[in-house]
Amino acid sequence: MSPLKRTLIEFLIGLPIVIGLAALLDYLYQTFITHSSYQFNFAPCAACVGIWAVIQVISYLTRRNHTAKKEQDKE
């Protein structure tokens, strides 16, 4: 499987997990730490998705370089 395809699959599988965890942590923060009623805030979710995207880009670049190095060693 190509590095780009694998990274895209991992990103799409992980996206709902990341959003769900960010929303859960935001809920816990708002209700238990600040003792206020919960109101959905998309900012923590967006920040987590941005961090997740950066991690996936780094993962893709690492895979691409590893694949290129592996092909060079074959020659």
C-alpha positions, -999 to +999 in steps of 0.1 A: +000+000+000+013+034-009+023+057+020-002+084+010-031+059+008-022+044+042-019+079+058-052+090+045-069+058+058-054+063+092-064+100+092-100+092+083-103+064+108-088+085+136-107+117+129-140+107+147-119+094+176-099+126+179-131+147+177-149+125+203-120+126+227-117+164+224-154+169+230-153+145+260-124+163+276-141+197+269-173+184+285-154+171+316-135+204+319-167+225+316-188+204+340-164+192+366-136+218+368-155+251+361-188+238+375-209+253+347-235+239+324-221+223+292-222+242+259-206+226+229-175+245+218-159+235+185-126+252+192-110+224+212-121+199+186-107+220+158-074+224+176-071+186+182-079+179+145-052+204+135-027+187+158-039+153+144-034+165+108+002+177+116+010+143+132-003+126+100+017+148+077+049+139+097+039+103+096+034+105+058+068+121+052+085+095+074+068+067+055+076+083+021+113+087+030+115+051+044+099+037+012+123+057-010+153+046+011+141+010+009+138+011-029+173+026-031+187-002-011+172-027-035+191-012-064 
